[in-house]
Amino acid sequence: MWSVALSLIAAIFVGLAVAFAARSMPSYYQLRATQNAQTIVVRARDGTEIVELGPSFGKWLPHEQIPQVMKDAMIAVEDRRYYSHFGIDPYGLARAVYEAVTGDERISATSTITQQLARNVFLNNNRSLDRKAREMILAMALEAKFSKEQILELYLNKVYFGGGAYGIDSASRKFFSHPATTLSTAEAAIIAGLVKAPSRYSPTADVDAAVGRASVVLRLMKEQGRIPPDVTVDPSAVNLKEEKGQNSVRYFTDWALPQLDLLLPETYEPIEVWTTLDVGMQRAATAAIQSNTPGGAQGALVSMDRDGAILALVGGTDYVETSFNRATDALRQPGSSWKLFVYLSALEAGYTPGDRVVDTPVTIDGWSPRNSNGRNVGEIDLRTAFAYSINTVAAQLGNEVGFGTVASMARRFGITTPIQTYPSMVLGSNEVRLLDMTRAFAAISAKGESVEPYGIIKVTTADGELLYQHERARRSQLVPDYVAAGITDLLQTAVNTGTGRAAQIGRPVAGKTGTTSSNKDGYFVGFSSGITTGVWMGRDDNGRVGDLQGGTAPARAFAAYMRYAVKDRPVEEFDTDLQLPEWQLEPDDEYLLGDPDDYYFIDEQGNLIEPGRSDGERRDPFGDEFPQPGEADRQRQPPAQQPGRGVDGAPQAVGDDFLERATGGTGQGSQSRQPPRPSPSPSVTVTRPQ
């Protein structure tokens, strides 16, 4: 009697709990509309899908549109008595309790389809008696409130199948590239087999495991009479969706997608993000980094178009191994590629690529830089000093223009990290981001105009409603045209004949190498045909990498990538013609004294020429016309000069012999020393009118 009474009380308690749960439970339509998180589809610049992030729910399929073979496969493997129980399976529950009593302390997997739905919608996955009890109450409440068809429909559209796919339609599209309405028996068996362990049996992770699990599902279906026993189904023959390489793409999405918080109002609806990424260039960039990075080191690459659009971004050799983005987050020394800002400052201060400088030992505030080869070559031009990355010249230039000026130039071109102004900063001792350095070189490619990197073109809803559209950033002129032309001249020479020769690709390239002490970092940043690309290589622990220099592996990776990146672009010659401002032109006597036509001068015959007159229009400075050559000329020639005396007969201050030795005369006396011919050179001899 006590047992009957306790059982009756328990039944009443359970009934009340089920009734209360059913009454407070959301409606069928509310459950159908519930989604757990936002789905983001990321597209490349050509519209192709490159990755889908967040849960994907696919299209909701009503019960009548779900293939019967899919329903049978799921029931066969997950809940064979689905149509005969009331939310919980007493037989399965008794078996689980027996296993627990006989040694297994865990409550084994005995959940019916209804219980799984209750857990997925209302509970967590903790394995405890309390959670199991609540799960059973909610399962019975679901059975009391909804029909079997509605419960199965909710389950098949909400259950997780791995890879972010929720529901059979999302799983079918992810694994087989078609809607769930056309699932075959083998495909349905593969999907049904995923529920037990989505990560273990995923066909994109382990095809053999997925096929083996699908074979178990097919065997159960035959045993339960859900498919004829003589039907042969081969799950290994299923055509799986080709999984695109999404490894390195995640470096780009990790950088670009957080910007949505600033670009969009808060929203939880599914969105599509159209990016600047070029799929082909991304593959080429990934291959270039993986094939050229030295063993034990990491590599990164950033490539942007002339308007700042990021075309490719690789933050490491393997995203799965390490997701740290070295292209956008790592702070490393750029080495001599920093000399870009030193020489920009010098060019803006008045230097030109052809100016002569001296490579000589120098000490600045106790700091004595030395060249990589340990030698000094003496007087050279600025172009050669930059091409061969001569440290002593860069140090002298930085000291002359001011280290604060160099720092300001770097800030002007987009360097966002702290900049120290001690003398060694001219050799790249400040830590920078590869993205910032690439942006700076892109501004040179844009002839001195500012460049703002961006990665998102537009954002739309799943229905195509426009939520955001990129607008071109306002551009400003960072340096005058002649400075941009001058530094481009230097950068092109560095690739043609200097330290960046490994970056040549068969068309004009301008760029600069960078190597830090002990070969800890290798840099190369350059541009061609409107595309600017920066490459960094080194170890994450800042250790030495044998033989790593900016002109070796980084330059080779640059060339390997750029050959592909520019293949469909026209060849562009660089504008290195320096149109110097008037204040910077070399001064000469004519510039200082005015127009030479405004002055008297002496011609080759010793005749005084009046201002504005040619040789044929000679005039006596005292007003008389010179006669034309002939007898009259001979009559008017001055008398012969006497030795030791001038034309006027007065004694000379020095003798003729001394004058001949001093002037290299021919021995014909002072008559051989004629005034020079007028010329536009600075050395022209002019005579001011008295």
C-alpha positions as CSV (number, residue, x, y, z in Angstrom):
1,M,0.0,0.0,0.0
2,W,2.9,2.3,0.8
3,S,4.4,1.6,-2.6
4,V,1.1,2.3,-4.3
5,A,0.7,5.5,-2.3
6,L,4.2,6.7,-3.1
7,S,3.8,5.8,-6.7
8,L,0.6,7.7,-6.9
9,I,2.1,10.8,-5.2
10,A,5.1,10.6,-7.6
11,A,2.7,10.3,-10.6
12,I,0.7,13.3,-9.4
13,F,3.9,15.3,-8.8
14,V,5.2,14.4,-12.3
15,G,1.8,15.2,-13.9
16,L,1.7,18.6,-12.2
17,A,5.3,19.3,-13.3
18,V,4.6,18.3,-16.9
19,A,1.4,20.3,-17.0
20,F,3.2,23.4,-15.6
21,A,6.0,22.9,-18.1
22,A,3.7,22.5,-21.0
23,R,1.7,25.5,-20.0
24,S,4.8,27.8,-19.8
25,M,6.5,26.3,-22.8
26,P,6.8,28.6,-26.0
27,S,4.5,27.8,-28.9
28,Y,5.5,25.8,-31.8
29,Y,6.0,28.9,-34.0
30,Q,8.1,30.6,-31.3
31,L,10.4,27.5,-31.1
32,R,10.6,27.4,-34.8
33,A,11.8,31.1,-35.0
34,T,14.4,30.7,-32.2
35,Q,18.0,31.0,-33.3
36,N,21.0,30.8,-31.0
37,A,23.4,33.1,-32.7
38,Q,24.1,35.2,-35.8
39,T,25.3,33.7,-39.1
40,I,27.9,35.6,-41.1
41,V,28.6,34.6,-44.7
42,V,31.9,36.1,-45.9
43,R,32.3,36.7,-49.6
44,A,35.3,37.6,-51.7
45,R,35.5,40.6,-53.9
46,D,34.0,38.6,-56.8
47,G,31.0,37.4,-54.7
48,T,32.2,33.9,-54.1
49,E,31.6,32.5,-50.6
50,I,35.0,32.0,-48.8
51,V,33.8,31.1,-45.3
52,E,30.7,31.0,-43.2
53,L,31.0,31.9,-39.6
54,G,28.6,31.3,-36.7
55,P,25.8,28.7,-36.7
56,S,24.1,28.0,-40.1
57,F,20.5,27.1,-39.9
58,G,19.8,26.6,-43.5
59,K,16.2,26.7,-44.8
60,W,13.4,25.5,-42.5
61,L,11.8,22.4,-43.9
62,P,8.2,21.5,-42.9
63,H,7.5,17.9,-42.0
64,E,6.0,17.0,-45.4
65,Q,9.1,18.3,-47.3
66,I,11.6,16.3,-45.3
67,P,12.6,13.1,-47.2
68,Q,11.1,10.0,-45.6
69,V,14.5,8.3,-45.8
70,M,16.0,11.1,-43.6
71,K,13.3,10.6,-41.0
72,D,13.8,6.8,-41.1
73,A,17.6,7.1,-40.8
74,M,17.3,9.4,-37.8
75,I,14.7,7.3,-36.0
76,A,16.7,4.1,-36.7
77,V,19.9,5.3,-35.1
78,E,18.6,7.7,-32.4
79,D,15.2,6.5,-31.2
80,R,13.8,3.3,-32.7
81,R,10.6,3.4,-30.5
82,Y,10.0,7.1,-31.2
83,Y,6.3,6.6,-32.3
84,S,5.5,4.4,-29.3
85,H,6.8,6.3,-26.3
86,F,5.4,9.4,-24.5
87,G,8.7,11.4,-24.5
88,I,10.8,9.0,-22.5
89,D,11.6,5.3,-23.4
90,P,11.0,3.2,-20.2
91,Y,12.9,0.3,-21.7
92,G,15.9,2.4,-22.5
93,L,15.7,4.1,-19.1
94,A,15.6,0.8,-17.3
95,R,18.7,-0.3,-19.2
96,A,20.6,2.9,-18.3
97,V,19.7,2.5,-14.6
98,Y,21.0,-1.0,-14.7
99,E,24.3,0.0,-16.3
100,A,24.7,2.7,-13.7
101,V,24.0,0.3,-10.8
102,T,26.4,-2.3,-12.1
103,G,29.4,0.0,-12.3
104,D,29.0,2.8,-14.7
105,E,28.6,5.9,-12.5
106,R,27.5,8.0,-15.5
107,I,24.0,8.1,-16.9
108,S,24.5,6.6,-20.3
109,A,23.1,8.1,-23.5
110,T,19.5,7.0,-23.3
111,S,17.8,10.2,-24.6
112,T,15.0,9.9,-27.0
113,I,14.6,12.3,-29.9
114,T,12.1,14.3,-27.7
115,Q,14.6,14.5,-24.9
116,Q,17.4,15.6,-27.2
117,L,15.1,18.4,-28.5
118,A,14.3,19.5,-24.9
119,R,18.0,19.5,-24.0
120,N,19.0,21.5,-27.2
121,V,16.3,24.1,-26.8
122,F,16.0,24.5,-23.0
123,L,19.0,22.9,-21.2
124,N,22.7,22.4,-21.3
125,N,24.8,19.3,-21.8
126,N,25.8,18.6,-18.2
127,R,25.5,14.9,-17.3
128,S,23.7,15.0,-13.9
129,L,20.6,13.4,-12.4
130,D,19.1,16.8,-11.8
131,R,19.5,17.8,-15.5
132,K,18.3,14.4,-16.6
133,A,15.1,14.7,-14.5
134,R,14.3,18.1,-15.9
135,E,15.0,16.8,-19.4
136,M,12.5,14.0,-18.9
137,I,9.8,16.5,-17.6
138,L,10.3,18.8,-20.5
139,A,10.3,15.9,-23.0
140,M,6.9,14.7,-21.7
141,A,5.7,18.3,-21.8
142,L,6.7,18.5,-25.4
143,E,4.9,15.3,-26.2
144,A,1.8,16.7,-24.4
145,K,1.8,20.0,-26.3
146,F,3.0,19.0,-29.8
147,S,2.4,16.1,-32.2
148,K,5.1,13.6,-33.1
149,E,5.4,15.2,-36.6
150,Q,5.9,18.6,-35.1
151,I,8.5,17.3,-32.6
152,L,10.4,15.5,-35.4
153,E,10.3,18.6,-37.6
154,L,11.7,20.8,-34.8
155,Y,14.4,18.2,-34.1
156,L,15.5,17.7,-37.7
157,N,15.7,21.5,-38.2
158,K,17.5,22.3,-35.0
159,V,19.9,19.4,-34.1
160,Y,23.6,20.2,-34.5
161,F,25.5,18.3,-37.2
162,G,29.0,19.8,-36.8
163,G,30.9,22.5,-38.6
164,G,28.4,25.2,-37.5
165,A,25.5,23.4,-39.3
166,Y,22.2,23.3,-37.5
167,G,19.4,21.3,-39.1
168,I,19.5,18.9,-42.0
169,D,19.2,21.5,-44.7
170,S,22.3,23.3,-43.5
171,A,24.2,20.0,-43.1
172,S,23.2,18.9,-46.6
173,R,24.4,22.1,-48.2
174,K,27.6,22.0,-46.2
175,F,28.6,18.4,-46.9
176,F,26.8,17.7,-50.3
177,S,26.2,21.1,-51.8
178,H,22.5,20.7,-52.3
179,P,19.3,21.1,-50.3
180,A,18.1,18.5,-47.9
181,T,14.9,17.9,-50.0
182,T,17.0,15.8,-52.4
183,L,18.9,13.7,-49.9
184,S,19.7,10.1,-51.0
185,T,19.7,7.1,-48.7
186,A,23.4,7.1,-48.3
187,E,23.6,10.9,-47.7
188,A,20.8,10.6,-45.1
189,A,22.7,7.9,-43.4
190,I,25.9,10.0,-43.2
191,I,23.9,13.0,-41.7
192,A,22.1,10.8,-39.2
193,G,25.3,9.3,-38.1
194,L,26.7,12.7,-37.2
195,V,24.5,13.3,-34.2
196,K,26.3,11.0,-31.9
197,A,29.7,12.8,-32.3
198,P,29.6,15.6,-34.9
199,S,33.4,16.4,-34.8
200,R,34.5,12.7,-34.9
201,Y,32.2,11.6,-37.7
202,S,32.3,14.7,-39.9
203,P,33.0,13.8,-43.5
204,T,35.2,16.9,-43.9
205,A,37.3,15.9,-41.0
206,D,37.5,12.1,-41.4
207,V,35.8,10.5,-44.4
208,D,36.5,6.9,-43.3
209,A,35.0,7.5,-39.9
210,A,31.9,9.1,-41.5
211,V,31.5,6.2,-43.9
212,G,31.9,3.7,-41.1
213,R,29.3,5.4,-39.0
214,A,26.9,5.6,-42.0
215,S,27.2,1.9,-42.5
216,V,26.0,1.3,-38.9
217,V,23.0,3.5,-39.6
218,L,22.2,1.6,-42.8
219,R,22.4,-1.7,-41.0
220,L,20.0,-0.5,-38.3
221,M,17.6,0.7,-41.0
222,K,17.6,-2.8,-42.6
223,E,17.2,-4.5,-39.2
224,Q,14.2,-2.4,-38.4
225,G,12.7,-2.8,-41.9
226,R,13.0,0.8,-42.9
227,I,14.8,-0.1,-46.1
228,P,14.6,-3.5,-48.0
229,P,17.4,-5.9,-46.9
230,D,18.5,-6.6,-50.4
231,V,19.1,-2.9,-51.2
232,T,22.8,-2.1,-51.5
233,V,23.9,1.4,-50.4
234,D,27.5,2.5,-50.6
235,P,28.1,5.6,-48.5
236,S,31.7,5.8,-49.8
237,A,30.4,6.6,-53.2
238,V,28.8,9.8,-52.1
239,N,30.2,13.0,-53.6
240,L,31.2,15.3,-50.8
241,K,31.5,19.0,-51.2
242,E,35.0,20.1,-52.0
243,E,36.3,21.9,-48.9
244,K,37.9,25.2,-50.0
245,G,41.2,26.1,-48.4
246,Q,40.0,28.4,-45.5
247,N,43.1,28.2,-43.4
248,S,44.8,31.5,-44.1
249,V,41.5,33.2,-44.9
250,R,40.8,33.2,-41.2
251,Y,43.6,35.7,-40.7
252,F,41.8,38.1,-42.9
253,T,38.4,37.6,-41.3
254,D,39.9,37.9,-37.8
255,W,41.1,41.4,-38.8
256,A,38.1,42.5,-40.9
257,L,35.0,41.2,-39.1
258,P,35.5,42.9,-35.7
259,Q,35.1,46.2,-37.6
260,L,31.4,45.3,-38.1
261,D,30.9,46.5,-34.5
262,L,31.7,50.0,-35.6
263,L,30.1,49.8,-39.1
264,L,26.7,48.3,-38.2
265,P,24.0,48.9,-35.6
266,E,23.5,45.9,-33.3
267,T,21.7,43.1,-35.2
268,Y,21.3,39.4,-34.8
269,E,19.9,38.6,-38.2
270,P,22.0,36.6,-40.7
271,I,24.3,38.9,-42.8
272,E,26.5,38.6,-45.8
273,V,29.8,40.5,-45.7
274,W,31.4,41.4,-49.1
275,T,35.1,41.9,-48.7
276,T,38.1,43.1,-50.7
277,L,39.8,39.7,-50.6
278,D,40.9,38.2,-53.9
279,V,40.7,34.4,-53.6
280,G,43.4,33.7,-56.2
281,M,45.8,36.2,-54.6
282,Q,45.1,34.8,-51.2
283,R,46.1,31.3,-52.4
284,A,49.2,32.7,-54.1
285,A,50.1,34.6,-50.9
286,T,49.7,31.6,-48.7
287,A,51.8,29.5,-51.1
288,A,54.5,32.1,-51.2
289,I,54.8,32.3,-47.5
290,Q,54.7,28.6,-46.8
291,S,57.2,27.8,-49.5
292,N,59.8,30.5,-48.7
293,T,59.7,30.9,-44.9
294,P,62.7,29.2,-43.3
295,G,62.2,26.2,-41.1
296,G,61.2,27.1,-37.5
297,A,60.2,30.6,-38.5
298,Q,56.9,32.3,-39.2
299,G,56.0,34.5,-42.1
300,A,53.3,37.2,-42.9
301,L,52.2,39.1,-45.9
302,V,49.9,42.0,-46.6
303,S,48.9,43.1,-50.1
304,M,46.8,46.1,-50.9
305,D,45.5,47.9,-54.0
306,R,46.3,51.5,-54.8
307,D,43.0,52.6,-53.0
308,G,43.8,50.7,-49.8
309,A,41.7,47.6,-50.5
310,I,43.3,44.5,-48.9
311,L,43.7,41.9,-51.6
312,A,45.5,39.2,-49.6
313,L,46.5,38.9,-45.9
314,V,48.5,36.0,-44.4
315,G,49.2,36.2,-40.7
316,G,51.3,33.0,-40.3
317,T,52.3,29.7,-42.0
318,D,49.3,27.8,-40.5
319,Y,46.2,29.2,-38.9
320,V,45.3,25.9,-37.2
321,E,48.6,25.7,-35.6
322,T,48.6,29.3,-34.4
323,S,45.9,31.9,-35.0
324,F,48.1,34.9,-33.9
325,N,48.0,37.4,-36.7
326,R,51.5,38.5,-37.4
327,A,50.4,40.7,-40.3
328,T,48.2,43.0,-38.2
329,D,49.2,42.5,-34.5
330,A,52.8,41.5,-34.3
331,L,55.3,44.3,-33.4
332,R,58.6,43.7,-35.0
333,Q,61.6,45.8,-36.1
334,P,61.5,46.7,-39.8
335,G,65.3,47.1,-40.2
336,S,66.5,49.2,-43.1
337,S,63.0,49.4,-44.7
338,W,62.5,52.2,-42.1
339,K,65.0,54.2,-44.1
340,L,62.1,55.1,-46.3
341,F,61.2,57.8,-43.8
342,V,64.8,59.0,-43.4
343,Y,65.2,59.5,-47.1
344,L,61.8,61.0,-47.5
345,S,62.8,63.6,-44.9
346,A,66.0,64.3,-46.7
347,L,64.3,64.7,-50.0
348,E,61.8,67.0,-48.5
349,A,64.6,69.0,-47.0
350,G,66.2,69.6,-50.4
351,Y,68.3,66.6,-51.3
352,T,68.0,64.9,-54.7
353,P,68.8,61.3,-55.7
354,G,71.9,62.5,-57.6
355,D,73.4,64.5,-54.7
356,R,76.8,63.4,-53.5
357,V,77.2,62.1,-49.9
358,V,80.1,60.6,-48.1
359,D,80.1,57.0,-46.6
360,T,82.5,57.5,-43.8
361,P,82.7,56.4,-40.1
362,V,80.4,58.5,-38.0
363,T,79.6,58.9,-34.3
364,I,76.4,60.5,-33.1
365,D,75.9,61.0,-29.3
366,G,78.2,58.1,-28.6
367,W,76.5,55.8,-31.2
368,S,78.7,54.6,-34.0
369,P,76.8,52.7,-36.7
370,R,78.6,50.4,-39.1
371,N,77.7,49.0,-42.5
372,S,76.8,45.4,-42.9
373,N,80.0,44.7,-44.8
374,G,82.2,46.5,-42.3
375,R,83.6,48.9,-45.0
376,N,83.2,52.5,-46.1
377,V,83.3,53.5,-49.8
378,G,83.8,57.2,-49.5
379,E,81.9,59.7,-51.8
380,I,78.8,58.3,-53.5
381,D,75.5,59.6,-54.6
382,L,72.3,59.4,-52.6
383,R,70.8,56.8,-55.0
384,T,73.6,54.4,-54.5
385,A,73.6,54.9,-50.7
386,F,69.9,53.9,-50.6
387,A,70.2,51.0,-53.0
388,Y,72.9,49.4,-51.0
389,S,71.4,50.4,-47.7
390,I,74.5,52.1,-46.3
391,N,73.9,52.7,-42.6
392,T,76.5,55.5,-42.1
393,V,74.8,57.7,-44.7
394,A,71.4,57.1,-43.3
395,A,72.7,58.1,-39.8
396,Q,74.2,61.3,-41.2
397,L,71.0,62.2,-43.0
398,G,68.9,61.5,-40.0
399,N,71.2,63.6,-37.8
400,E,71.1,66.4,-40.4
401,V,67.3,66.6,-40.8
402,G,66.6,65.7,-37.2
403,F,65.4,62.4,-35.7
404,G,62.2,64.1,-34.6
405,T,61.6,65.0,-38.3
406,V,62.0,61.4,-39.3
407,A,59.6,60.3,-36.6
408,S,57.1,62.9,-37.8
409,M,57.4,61.6,-41.3
410,A,56.7,58.1,-40.2
411,R,53.6,59.3,-38.3
412,R,52.5,61.2,-41.4
413,F,52.6,58.0,-43.4
414,G,50.5,56.0,-41.0
415,I,52.9,54.4,-38.4
416,T,50.7,54.0,-35.3
417,T,53.2,52.4,-32.9
418,P,55.4,54.4,-30.4
419,I,58.5,55.9,-32.0
420,Q,61.7,56.7,-30.1
421,T,63.9,59.4,-31.5
422,Y,67.3,58.2,-30.4
423,P,69.9,58.1,-33.2
424,S,69.7,54.3,-33.9
425,M,66.0,54.8,-34.9
426,V,67.2,55.6,-38.5
427,L,68.2,52.0,-38.9
428,G,64.7,50.6,-37.9
429,S,65.0,49.9,-34.2
430,N,61.4,51.0,-33.6
431,E,58.8,48.2,-33.6
432,V,56.0,48.5,-36.2
433,R,53.2,46.5,-37.7
434,L,53.6,45.0,-41.1
435,L,50.2,46.4,-42.1
436,D,51.4,50.0,-41.2
437,M,54.6,49.6,-43.2
438,T,52.7,48.3,-46.2
439,R,50.3,51.2,-46.0
440,A,53.3,53.7,-45.9
441,F,54.8,52.2,-49.1
442,A,51.3,52.2,-50.7
443,A,51.2,56.0,-50.2
444,I,54.4,56.3,-52.2
445,S,52.9,54.1,-54.9
446,A,50.0,56.6,-54.9
447,K,52.4,59.4,-55.6
448,G,52.5,60.7,-52.1
449,E,48.7,60.6,-51.4
450,S,47.4,59.0,-48.1
451,V,46.1,55.5,-48.3
452,E,43.5,54.1,-45.8
453,P,43.5,50.2,-45.6
454,Y,40.0,48.6,-45.6
455,G,38.6,45.1,-46.0
456,I,34.8,45.4,-46.2
457,I,33.1,46.6,-49.3
458,K,29.5,46.2,-48.2
459,V,27.2,44.3,-45.8
460,T,23.8,43.0,-46.7
461,T,21.1,41.0,-45.0
462,A,20.4,37.4,-46.3
463,D,17.6,39.0,-48.4
464,G,19.9,41.5,-50.0
465,E,19.0,44.6,-48.0
466,L,22.0,46.9,-47.9
467,L,23.2,47.7,-44.4
468,Y,26.6,49.3,-45.1
469,Q,28.5,50.5,-48.2
470,H,32.2,51.5,-48.1
471,E,32.9,55.1,-49.1
472,R,36.3,56.1,-50.3
473,A,38.3,57.9,-47.6
474,R,39.3,61.5,-48.0
475,R,42.8,61.6,-49.4
476,S,45.5,64.1,-48.6
477,Q,48.9,64.8,-50.1
478,L,51.5,63.6,-47.6
479,V,54.6,64.9,-49.5
480,P,55.0,67.0,-52.7
481,D,55.1,65.2,-56.0
482,Y,58.8,65.7,-56.5
483,V,59.5,64.0,-53.1
484,A,57.4,61.0,-54.1
485,A,59.1,60.9,-57.5
486,G,62.5,61.0,-55.8
487,I,61.9,58.3,-53.3
488,T,60.4,56.1,-56.1
489,D,63.6,56.6,-58.0
490,L,65.6,55.4,-55.0
491,L,63.2,52.4,-54.3
492,Q,63.4,51.3,-57.9
493,T,67.2,51.4,-57.9
494,A,67.2,49.3,-54.7
495,V,65.4,46.5,-56.7
496,N,67.2,47.0,-60.0
497,T,70.8,47.0,-58.7
498,G,70.7,47.0,-54.9
499,T,69.8,44.8,-52.0
500,G,66.3,44.0,-53.4
501,R,67.3,42.3,-56.6
502,A,65.6,39.0,-55.6
503,A,62.3,40.9,-55.8
504,Q,62.5,41.5,-59.6
505,I,59.5,40.1,-61.5
506,G,60.1,41.2,-65.1
507,R,58.4,44.6,-64.8
508,P,59.1,47.8,-62.9
509,V,59.3,47.1,-59.1
510,A,60.2,49.6,-56.4
511,G,60.9,48.4,-52.9
512,K,63.2,48.2,-49.9
513,T,64.7,45.4,-47.9
514,G,65.1,45.3,-44.1
515,T,67.2,43.1,-41.8
516,T,67.6,43.4,-38.1
517,S,70.6,42.5,-35.9
518,S,71.4,38.8,-35.6
519,N,69.0,38.1,-38.5
520,K,66.0,38.1,-36.2
521,D,63.7,39.8,-38.7
522,G,63.6,39.9,-42.5
523,Y,61.5,42.6,-44.3
524,F,60.7,43.4,-47.8
525,V,58.0,46.0,-48.9
526,G,57.5,47.1,-52.4
527,F,55.0,47.9,-55.2
528,S,54.4,47.3,-58.9
529,S,51.4,48.0,-61.2
530,G,49.4,49.6,-58.4
531,I,49.7,46.7,-55.9
532,T,51.8,47.2,-52.7
533,T,52.9,44.1,-50.8
534,G,54.8,43.8,-47.5
535,V,56.5,40.6,-46.3
536,W,57.9,39.8,-42.9
537,M,59.7,36.7,-41.6
538,G,61.1,35.7,-38.3
539,R,60.6,33.7,-35.1
540,D,57.9,34.3,-32.6
541,D,60.4,34.1,-29.8
542,N,62.6,36.7,-31.5
543,G,65.4,34.2,-31.9
544,R,68.0,34.2,-34.7
545,V,67.1,32.7,-38.1
546,G,70.1,31.5,-40.0
547,D,70.9,33.5,-43.2
548,L,67.6,35.4,-43.0
549,Q,67.9,38.8,-44.7
550,G,65.3,41.0,-46.3
551,G,66.9,40.5,-49.7
552,T,66.6,36.7,-49.5
553,A,63.5,34.8,-48.3
554,P,61.2,37.8,-47.9
555,A,62.1,39.2,-51.3
556,R,61.7,35.8,-53.0
557,A,58.2,35.4,-51.3
558,F,57.3,38.9,-52.6
559,A,58.4,38.0,-56.1
560,A,56.5,34.7,-56.1
561,Y,53.3,36.4,-55.0
562,M,53.6,39.5,-57.2
563,R,54.1,37.5,-60.4
564,Y,50.6,36.2,-59.9
565,A,49.1,39.3,-58.4
566,V,50.0,41.6,-61.4
567,K,49.7,39.2,-64.2
568,D,46.4,40.7,-65.5
569,R,47.4,44.3,-64.9
570,P,49.2,46.5,-67.5
571,V,52.8,47.2,-67.0
572,E,53.3,50.7,-65.4
573,E,56.5,52.7,-65.6
574,F,57.3,54.7,-62.5
575,D,57.2,58.5,-62.5
576,T,60.7,59.4,-61.3
577,D,61.0,62.8,-63.1
578,L,61.8,65.4,-60.5
579,Q,60.0,68.7,-61.1
580,L,61.8,70.6,-58.4
581,P,60.3,73.7,-56.9
582,E,62.0,77.0,-57.8
583,W,63.6,77.4,-54.4
584,Q,65.4,74.1,-54.8
585,L,66.9,74.8,-58.3
586,E,70.7,75.1,-58.3
587,P,71.6,78.9,-58.2
588,D,74.0,80.3,-60.7
589,D,75.4,83.7,-61.7
590,E,72.8,84.3,-64.3
591,Y,70.0,83.6,-61.9
592,L,71.4,85.9,-59.3
593,L,72.3,88.8,-61.7
594,G,69.4,88.6,-64.1
595,D,69.1,88.0,-67.8
596,P,72.5,87.9,-69.6
597,D,71.0,90.0,-72.5
598,D,70.8,92.9,-70.1
599,Y,74.6,93.2,-69.9
600,Y,77.6,94.2,-72.1
601,F,80.1,91.4,-72.8
602,I,83.2,90.8,-74.8
603,D,83.1,88.5,-77.9
604,E,85.9,86.2,-79.2
605,Q,87.5,89.1,-81.1
606,G,87.6,91.3,-78.1
607,N,84.7,93.5,-79.2
608,L,82.3,95.0,-76.7
609,I,78.7,93.8,-77.4
610,E,75.8,96.0,-76.5
611,P,72.9,94.5,-74.4
612,G,70.3,92.9,-76.6
613,R,72.5,92.9,-79.7
614,S,73.9,89.9,-81.6
615,D,77.4,89.8,-83.1
616,G,76.1,91.2,-86.3
617,E,74.6,94.2,-84.6
618,R,77.7,95.5,-82.8
619,R,77.6,99.1,-81.5
620,D,80.3,101.2,-80.1
621,P,79.5,101.6,-76.4
622,F,79.9,105.3,-76.9
623,G,77.3,105.5,-79.6
624,D,79.1,104.9,-82.9
625,E,78.3,102.0,-85.2
626,F,81.0,99.5,-85.8
627,P,81.7,99.2,-89.5
628,Q,81.3,95.8,-91.2
629,P,84.4,93.6,-91.5
630,G,86.7,94.9,-94.2
631,E,89.1,97.6,-94.8
632,A,87.5,99.9,-92.3
633,D,87.9,97.3,-89.6
634,R,91.6,97.1,-90.3
635,Q,91.9,100.8,-90.1
636,R,90.2,100.9,-86.7
637,Q,92.2,98.0,-85.1
638,P,94.4,99.2,-82.2
639,P,98.1,99.4,-82.6
640,A,100.3,96.3,-81.9
641,Q,100.9,95.7,-78.2
642,Q,104.5,96.2,-77.1
643,P,106.2,93.6,-75.0
644,G,105.8,94.4,-71.3
645,R,103.2,97.0,-71.9
646,G,99.4,97.0,-72.2
647,V,97.3,98.0,-75.2
648,D,97.4,101.6,-74.0
649,G,101.2,101.5,-73.7
650,A,101.3,101.6,-70.0
651,P,103.7,99.2,-68.2
652,Q,102.2,95.9,-67.1
653,A,102.1,94.9,-63.4
654,V,103.7,91.5,-64.2
655,G,105.8,90.2,-67.1
656,D,104.5,88.3,-70.1
657,D,106.5,85.2,-69.2
658,F,104.8,84.9,-65.8
659,L,101.4,85.4,-67.4
660,E,102.1,82.6,-69.9
661,R,103.2,80.2,-67.2
662,A,100.3,81.0,-65.0
663,T,97.7,80.8,-67.8
664,G,99.2,78.0,-69.9
665,G,99.8,80.5,-72.8
666,T,101.2,79.5,-76.1
667,G,104.1,81.9,-76.1
668,Q,102.4,84.5,-78.2
669,G,102.0,87.0,-75.4
670,S,99.0,88.4,-73.9
671,Q,97.2,88.6,-77.2
672,S,96.4,84.8,-77.0
673,R,94.3,85.2,-73.8
674,Q,90.9,86.1,-75.2
675,P,87.8,86.5,-73.0
676,P,85.7,83.4,-72.7
677,R,82.6,82.8,-74.9
678,P,79.4,83.5,-73.1
679,S,77.5,80.4,-72.0
680,P,74.5,79.6,-69.8
681,S,76.7,77.7,-67.3
682,P,77.3,79.1,-63.8
683,S,80.9,79.9,-64.8
684,V,80.0,82.4,-67.4
685,T,81.9,85.7,-67.3
686,V,79.7,88.7,-67.3
687,T,80.4,92.4,-67.1
688,R,78.0,94.8,-65.4
689,P,77.4,98.1,-67.3
690,Q,79.2,101.1,-65.8
